[in-house]
Amino acid sequence: MPSSSRTAQLALWREIVLNRESIKPVNQHLDFIRKRFDKLDSEGFIWSKESVLDIFLQLGLSESPHDSFSSASEVVGSRLQGFKSLSGGRKEVIEIQKSEHTFRPLGLMDLPIEVFDNILKNLDGIAKLEAAEIYKEKRRAMPTVAMATPIDLWTEDILLKHGTYVRSLSLTLSANCTKPADCENDEDQYMEPISPESVRALIKRCPNVSELGIKCDYEAGYRDTGGTETFLLELIPLLSSLKQLRHLTLDDGQKITVRNGHEYFKLRIVNGLTSEIVASLPLLESFNCQAITASGDQQKLGNSSFGFNLSQLKSLSHLTLWDIKDVDVTWCLFDWPRTITKLVIQECVNLSLSSAHRLINHITPCLTMLTLEFTPKYRDDIAEIDYTWEVDPTWDPHSRFCLPSLTDLKFSTSNGDLVTSFQDCKSL
């Protein structure tokens, strides 16, 4: 290394080690050190235990008459000669320097050799952690649910020991949940491990979760004769025991899939069930509800309805309603808390433009973020998408949303003129 570069590096280290007392407060001291570390990088300094130790030895020697790098190297080399181990040599050299410079200011080089070695090891450790290869190794070392791991390893081992630390739990139910408890399970237990028993065990092992997601992502078809609904109803007491639960997602997946000309209905979570779940969790702060429907006479009205129980969530701030057929203006009959700041309404086919206008103004006067998406209906009689529904005969083109705090709007519609209904939202 050129002598000039070496001199510059030593000068930077001298500032780091010897000038620390004059720099206050602590944050300025840290900035002072960080800037000099950056300069050391630009000067090509090699970060290793040996190079850092050599610098500190030379800092001590530079206060003696041997003030040049050549003489310092000679002194260090001579003193290291004959030592059987590098660590032992370091210790003796540092002890010699300590005795020779008893009147100089104390610095890092005066630390016990064990402490100094720990500092150097930490520097090496920090450098290694920044390597992408180390990060990948750490990821591979930590098992995840996506790996082919027996569910018992989670419920009877990992979560039994560490489940109290879990704050977020997401469960994608298998077709096993469609069957009665006494029904023999013909599914591969290794490939289809999320059974009703394992779902209950997973939730029990994580009593402090604040965020829970439950998704039905399987084609139940003729096999699901109320099995999923029964299973989820039995889960309600367990869910209500989660005292820290604040964020809930219920997702019933796609409504209908068509295969070989046959329709497979995937709707299993009905309005009445959802209403009971919400009623059992009065402390919810966010609720994401997707593809939930009323099933004939199971739709409840008034104080037993889904809308009423939602309106009773006094801490609710985020609400997502996707493909909920029961969202309508009857929700305006209830008193809602003025706490909802984020609202998502998507593909709620029974909600007209005028109804959406009334509903949003009523239940979310303090809204800051709104996503509103209307999906055109497909008409079988004309075999094409019908956009005429957006020309709502009850819609007043002069209608305006009264949302003074609204800052973010995502609006999906084929009628661009409807954007004018938000022109009074001055914070948008």
C-alpha positions as CSV (number, residue, x, y, z in Angstrom):
1,M,0.0,0.0,0.0
2,P,1.4,3.5,-0.8
3,S,2.8,5.3,2.1
4,S,0.5,8.3,1.5
5,S,-2.6,6.2,1.7
6,R,-1.3,4.4,4.8
7,T,-0.6,7.8,6.4
8,A,-4.1,9.0,5.6
9,Q,-5.7,5.9,7.1
10,L,-3.6,6.2,10.3
11,A,-4.7,9.9,10.6
12,L,-8.3,8.9,10.4
13,W,-8.0,6.2,13.0
14,R,-6.2,8.6,15.3
15,E,-9.2,11.0,15.0
16,I,-11.6,8.2,15.8
17,V,-9.6,6.9,18.8
18,L,-8.2,10.0,20.4
19,N,-10.7,12.8,19.7
20,R,-13.8,11.1,21.1
21,E,-13.9,13.2,24.3
22,S,-14.3,16.6,22.5
23,I,-17.3,15.5,20.5
24,K,-20.7,15.7,22.1
25,P,-23.6,14.8,22.2
26,V,-23.5,11.0,21.4
27,N,-25.3,11.3,18.1
28,Q,-22.7,13.8,16.8
29,H,-20.0,11.4,18.0
30,L,-21.5,8.6,16.0
31,D,-21.8,10.7,12.9
32,F,-18.2,11.7,13.4
33,I,-17.1,8.1,13.5
34,R,-19.4,7.1,10.6
35,K,-17.9,9.7,8.3
36,R,-14.4,8.6,9.0
37,F,-15.3,5.0,8.4
38,D,-16.6,6.0,5.0
39,K,-13.3,7.8,4.3
40,L,-11.5,4.6,5.3
41,D,-13.5,2.7,2.8
42,S,-12.7,5.1,0.1
43,E,-9.0,4.9,1.0
44,G,-9.2,1.1,0.5
45,F,-8.8,0.1,4.1
46,I,-9.2,-3.7,4.5
47,W,-11.5,-4.6,7.4
48,S,-10.0,-7.5,9.3
49,K,-8.9,-8.4,12.8
50,E,-5.2,-8.2,11.8
51,S,-5.4,-4.9,10.0
52,V,-7.4,-3.2,12.8
53,L,-5.0,-4.6,15.4
54,D,-2.0,-3.4,13.4
55,I,-3.5,0.1,13.3
56,F,-4.0,0.3,17.0
57,L,-0.5,-0.9,17.7
58,Q,0.9,1.8,15.4
59,L,-1.2,4.4,17.0
60,G,0.5,3.6,20.3
61,L,3.9,3.5,18.7
62,S,3.4,6.8,16.9
63,E,3.6,8.7,20.2
64,S,7.1,7.3,20.8
65,P,10.2,8.5,18.9
66,H,9.5,5.8,16.4
67,D,7.0,8.0,14.6
68,S,7.4,6.7,11.0
69,F,5.6,3.7,9.5
70,S,8.8,2.0,8.6
71,S,10.1,2.2,12.2
72,A,6.7,1.2,13.5
73,S,6.6,-1.8,11.3
74,E,10.2,-2.8,12.4
75,V,9.3,-2.5,16.1
76,V,6.0,-4.4,15.7
77,G,7.8,-7.1,13.6
78,S,10.6,-7.5,16.1
79,R,8.2,-7.7,19.1
80,L,6.0,-10.3,17.4
81,Q,9.0,-12.4,16.5
82,G,9.2,-15.6,18.5
83,F,5.7,-15.5,19.8
84,K,4.1,-19.0,19.4
85,S,0.6,-17.7,19.0
86,L,-0.8,-14.6,17.4
87,S,-3.2,-13.9,20.3
88,G,-0.4,-14.3,22.8
89,G,1.8,-12.0,20.8
90,R,-0.9,-9.3,20.7
91,K,-1.3,-9.5,24.4
92,E,2.4,-9.1,25.1
93,V,2.8,-6.3,22.6
94,I,-0.1,-4.4,24.1
95,E,1.2,-4.9,27.6
96,I,4.6,-3.5,26.5
97,Q,2.9,-0.5,24.9
98,K,0.8,0.1,28.0
99,S,4.0,0.3,30.2
100,E,5.8,2.5,27.7
101,H,3.0,5.1,27.4
102,T,1.6,5.4,30.9
103,F,1.1,9.2,30.5
104,R,-0.8,9.2,27.1
105,P,-4.6,9.5,27.0
106,L,-6.4,6.2,27.5
107,G,-8.1,4.7,24.3
108,L,-9.5,1.5,22.8
109,M,-6.0,0.0,22.7
110,D,-5.9,0.0,26.5
111,L,-8.8,-2.4,26.7
112,P,-8.2,-6.0,27.9
113,I,-7.2,-8.3,25.1
114,E,-10.4,-10.4,25.6
115,V,-12.6,-7.3,25.2
116,F,-10.7,-6.1,22.2
117,D,-11.0,-9.6,20.5
118,N,-14.7,-9.5,21.0
119,I,-14.9,-6.1,19.3
120,L,-13.0,-7.5,16.3
121,K,-15.3,-10.5,16.2
122,N,-18.3,-8.3,16.2
123,L,-16.9,-6.3,13.3
124,D,-16.4,-9.6,11.4
125,G,-19.9,-10.7,12.3
126,I,-21.5,-7.5,11.0
127,A,-19.7,-7.8,7.7
128,K,-20.9,-11.4,7.3
129,L,-24.5,-10.6,8.1
130,E,-24.6,-8.1,5.2
131,A,-23.7,-10.9,2.7
132,A,-26.7,-12.1,0.7
133,E,-25.4,-15.7,1.0
134,I,-25.7,-15.6,4.8
135,Y,-29.2,-14.2,4.5
136,K,-30.3,-17.1,2.2
137,E,-28.8,-19.6,4.6
138,K,-30.7,-18.2,7.5
139,R,-33.9,-18.4,5.5
140,R,-33.3,-22.0,4.6
141,A,-32.5,-22.8,8.2
142,M,-35.9,-21.6,9.4
143,P,-38.7,-24.0,8.5
144,T,-42.0,-22.5,7.1
145,V,-45.5,-23.7,6.7
146,A,-45.0,-23.9,3.0
147,M,-42.5,-26.6,3.4
148,A,-43.5,-30.3,3.4
149,T,-43.5,-30.4,7.2
150,P,-45.9,-32.6,9.3
151,I,-48.4,-30.4,11.0
152,D,-47.6,-32.1,14.3
153,L,-44.2,-30.6,14.2
154,W,-45.9,-27.2,14.5
155,T,-48.8,-28.0,16.9
156,E,-46.8,-30.3,19.3
157,D,-43.4,-28.8,19.1
158,I,-42.6,-25.4,17.5
159,L,-45.8,-23.6,18.5
160,L,-46.0,-25.4,21.8
161,K,-42.7,-23.7,22.7
162,H,-42.9,-20.4,20.9
163,G,-46.6,-20.0,20.0
164,T,-47.1,-17.2,22.5
165,Y,-44.8,-15.0,20.4
166,V,-46.9,-15.4,17.2
167,R,-48.8,-12.2,16.3
168,S,-50.1,-13.1,12.8
169,L,-51.7,-16.4,11.7
170,S,-53.1,-17.2,8.3
171,L,-55.0,-20.5,7.6
172,T,-56.0,-21.8,4.3
173,L,-58.6,-24.5,5.0
174,S,-58.5,-27.9,3.2
175,A,-61.4,-29.9,2.0
176,N,-61.1,-31.9,5.2
177,C,-63.1,-29.1,6.9
178,T,-66.2,-29.9,4.8
179,K,-66.7,-33.3,6.6
180,P,-68.3,-34.1,9.9
181,A,-66.0,-34.9,12.8
182,D,-67.0,-38.6,12.8
183,C,-66.4,-39.0,9.0
184,E,-63.4,-41.0,8.0
185,N,-60.8,-38.9,6.3
186,D,-59.8,-40.3,2.9
187,E,-57.4,-37.4,2.1
188,D,-53.6,-37.9,2.2
189,Q,-52.8,-36.6,5.8
190,Y,-49.4,-35.5,4.6
191,M,-50.6,-33.5,1.7
192,E,-53.8,-32.3,3.3
193,P,-52.8,-31.6,6.9
194,I,-55.1,-28.7,7.6
195,S,-57.9,-30.7,9.2
196,P,-60.4,-29.3,11.7
197,E,-58.4,-30.7,14.6
198,S,-55.1,-29.1,13.4
199,V,-56.9,-25.7,12.8
200,R,-58.1,-25.7,16.3
201,A,-54.7,-26.8,17.6
202,L,-52.9,-24.0,15.6
203,I,-55.2,-21.3,17.0
204,K,-54.9,-22.6,20.6
205,R,-51.1,-22.6,20.4
206,C,-51.1,-19.0,19.3
207,P,-53.2,-17.2,22.0
208,N,-51.7,-13.8,21.5
209,V,-52.3,-13.3,17.8
210,S,-53.5,-9.9,16.8
211,E,-54.1,-10.8,13.1
212,L,-55.9,-13.8,11.9
213,G,-56.9,-14.9,8.3
214,I,-59.2,-17.8,7.4
215,K,-59.6,-18.7,3.8
216,C,-61.6,-21.5,2.1
217,D,-59.8,-22.2,-1.1
218,Y,-61.1,-25.6,-2.2
219,E,-63.9,-26.8,-4.4
220,A,-66.4,-28.2,-2.1
221,G,-69.1,-29.0,-4.7
222,Y,-71.6,-31.7,-3.6
223,R,-69.3,-32.8,-0.7
224,D,-69.8,-29.7,1.4
225,T,-73.3,-30.1,2.9
226,G,-72.8,-27.5,5.5
227,G,-69.7,-29.0,6.9
228,T,-67.6,-25.9,6.6
229,E,-70.3,-23.7,8.2
230,T,-70.7,-26.1,11.1
231,F,-66.9,-26.2,11.6
232,L,-66.6,-22.4,11.6
233,L,-69.6,-22.1,14.0
234,E,-67.7,-24.4,16.4
235,L,-64.7,-22.1,16.1
236,I,-66.5,-19.0,17.4
237,P,-65.9,-19.7,21.1
238,L,-62.2,-20.3,20.4
239,L,-61.9,-17.1,18.3
240,S,-63.6,-15.0,21.1
241,S,-61.0,-16.3,23.5
242,L,-58.2,-14.5,21.5
243,K,-58.0,-11.4,23.7
244,Q,-55.4,-9.7,21.5
245,L,-57.2,-10.3,18.1
246,R,-57.7,-7.0,16.3
247,H,-57.5,-7.8,12.6
248,L,-59.6,-10.5,11.0
249,T,-59.9,-11.7,7.4
250,L,-62.6,-14.1,6.1
251,D,-62.2,-15.2,2.5
252,D,-64.5,-17.7,0.9
253,G,-62.6,-17.8,-2.4
254,Q,-64.1,-17.7,-5.8
255,K,-67.9,-18.0,-6.0
256,I,-68.3,-20.4,-8.9
257,T,-66.0,-22.4,-11.0
258,V,-67.1,-24.1,-14.2
259,R,-65.5,-27.4,-15.2
260,N,-66.7,-29.7,-18.0
261,G,-69.9,-27.8,-18.1
262,H,-70.7,-28.3,-14.4
263,E,-70.8,-25.5,-11.8
264,Y,-69.0,-26.0,-8.5
265,F,-70.2,-23.6,-5.9
266,K,-67.6,-22.5,-3.5
267,L,-69.8,-20.3,-1.2
268,R,-69.7,-21.8,2.3
269,I,-69.5,-18.9,4.6
270,V,-72.9,-17.3,4.9
271,N,-74.1,-14.0,6.3
272,G,-75.5,-15.4,9.5
273,L,-72.2,-17.1,10.4
274,T,-70.2,-14.0,9.6
275,S,-72.5,-11.9,11.7
276,E,-72.0,-14.2,14.7
277,I,-68.3,-14.1,14.3
278,V,-68.2,-10.3,14.2
279,A,-70.6,-10.1,17.2
280,S,-68.1,-12.3,19.2
281,L,-65.2,-10.0,18.5
282,P,-66.2,-6.5,19.7
283,L,-62.5,-5.2,19.8
284,L,-61.8,-5.6,16.0
285,E,-60.0,-2.7,14.4
286,S,-60.0,-4.1,10.9
287,F,-62.2,-6.6,9.1
288,N,-61.7,-8.0,5.6
289,C,-64.7,-9.8,4.4
290,Q,-64.6,-11.5,0.9
291,A,-67.3,-13.4,-1.0
292,I,-69.7,-13.8,1.8
293,T,-73.4,-14.2,1.0
294,A,-76.8,-14.7,2.5
295,S,-78.3,-18.1,2.0
296,G,-82.1,-18.0,1.6
297,D,-83.8,-17.9,4.9
298,Q,-80.4,-17.6,6.7
299,Q,-80.2,-13.9,6.0
300,K,-80.8,-12.0,9.2
301,L,-82.3,-8.5,9.5
302,G,-82.4,-5.8,12.1
303,N,-80.3,-6.1,15.3
304,S,-79.2,-9.6,14.3
305,S,-77.9,-8.6,10.9
306,F,-74.4,-8.5,9.6
307,G,-74.6,-4.7,9.1
308,F,-75.8,-4.1,12.6
309,N,-73.0,-6.2,14.2
310,L,-70.5,-4.3,12.1
311,S,-71.8,-1.0,13.3
312,Q,-71.2,-2.1,16.9
313,L,-67.5,-2.4,16.4
314,K,-66.5,0.8,18.2
315,S,-62.8,0.6,17.3
316,L,-63.2,-0.4,13.6
317,S,-60.9,1.7,11.4
318,H,-60.4,-0.5,8.3
319,L,-63.3,-2.3,6.5
320,T,-63.1,-4.3,3.3
321,L,-66.2,-5.6,1.7
322,W,-65.7,-7.7,-1.5
323,D,-68.6,-9.4,-3.3
324,I,-70.9,-9.1,-0.3
325,K,-74.5,-9.4,-1.6
326,D,-76.1,-8.1,1.5
327,V,-74.6,-4.6,1.5
328,D,-77.4,-2.1,1.0
329,V,-79.0,1.1,2.3
330,T,-80.5,-0.7,5.3
331,W,-77.1,-0.3,6.8
332,C,-77.9,3.4,7.1
333,L,-80.5,2.6,9.7
334,F,-77.7,1.9,12.2
335,D,-75.5,4.3,14.2
336,W,-71.9,3.7,13.1
337,P,-68.8,4.8,15.0
338,R,-66.9,7.7,13.4
339,T,-63.7,5.6,13.4
340,I,-63.5,4.1,10.0
341,T,-60.8,5.7,8.0
342,K,-60.2,3.1,5.3
343,L,-63.0,1.6,3.3
344,V,-62.9,-0.9,0.4
345,I,-66.1,-1.8,-1.5
346,Q,-65.6,-4.1,-4.5
347,E,-68.1,-6.0,-6.7
348,C,-71.0,-5.7,-4.2
349,V,-73.5,-6.3,-7.1
350,N,-76.6,-5.4,-5.1
351,L,-75.2,-2.0,-4.2
352,S,-76.3,0.7,-6.7
353,L,-74.5,4.0,-7.2
354,S,-77.1,6.0,-5.3
355,S,-77.1,3.4,-2.5
356,A,-73.2,3.5,-2.3
357,H,-73.4,7.3,-2.1
358,R,-75.8,7.2,0.8
359,L,-74.0,4.3,2.6
360,I,-70.5,5.8,2.4
361,N,-71.6,9.3,3.5
362,H,-73.4,7.7,6.5
363,I,-71.0,5.1,7.8
364,T,-67.6,6.7,7.1
365,P,-67.8,10.5,7.5
366,C,-64.1,10.6,8.6
367,L,-62.8,8.5,5.7
368,T,-59.3,9.1,4.4
369,M,-58.9,6.2,2.0
370,L,-61.6,4.8,-0.3
371,T,-61.5,2.1,-2.9
372,L,-64.8,1.8,-4.8
373,E,-65.1,-0.7,-7.6
374,F,-68.2,-1.5,-9.6
375,T,-68.1,-4.5,-11.8
376,P,-70.4,-4.6,-14.9
377,K,-72.9,-7.4,-14.9
378,Y,-72.9,-10.2,-17.5
379,R,-76.3,-10.7,-19.1
380,D,-77.0,-14.2,-20.3
381,D,-79.9,-13.1,-22.5
382,I,-77.7,-10.9,-24.6
383,A,-74.4,-12.8,-24.0
384,E,-72.4,-9.7,-23.3
385,I,-71.5,-7.3,-20.5
386,D,-74.3,-4.8,-19.7
387,Y,-73.0,-1.3,-18.8
388,T,-76.4,0.3,-18.6
389,W,-76.7,-0.5,-14.9
390,E,-74.3,2.3,-14.2
391,V,-77.0,4.7,-15.4
392,D,-78.8,4.4,-12.2
393,P,-82.3,5.9,-12.6
394,T,-82.3,7.1,-9.0
395,W,-78.8,8.6,-9.3
396,D,-78.7,12.4,-9.1
397,P,-75.8,13.7,-11.2
398,H,-75.5,16.6,-8.7
399,S,-74.9,14.2,-5.8
400,R,-71.6,14.9,-3.9
401,F,-69.7,12.8,-1.4
402,C,-69.2,14.7,1.8
403,L,-65.8,13.4,2.9
404,P,-63.6,16.3,4.0
405,S,-60.7,14.1,5.2
406,L,-60.5,11.9,2.1
407,T,-57.0,12.0,0.7
408,D,-56.7,8.7,-1.4
409,L,-59.3,7.5,-3.9
410,K,-59.3,4.4,-6.1
411,F,-62.4,4.5,-8.3
412,S,-63.1,1.8,-10.9
413,T,-66.0,2.5,-13.2
414,S,-66.9,2.8,-16.9
415,N,-68.5,6.2,-16.3
416,G,-65.8,8.7,-15.9
417,D,-68.3,11.5,-15.2
418,L,-68.9,10.0,-11.8
419,V,-65.6,11.4,-10.6
420,T,-67.2,14.8,-10.3
421,S,-69.2,13.5,-7.4
422,F,-65.9,13.7,-5.4
423,Q,-65.2,17.3,-6.3
424,D,-66.2,18.6,-2.8
425,C,-63.5,16.4,-1.2
426,K,-61.0,19.2,-0.7
427,S,-58.3,17.1,0.8
428,L,-58.2,14.6,-2.1
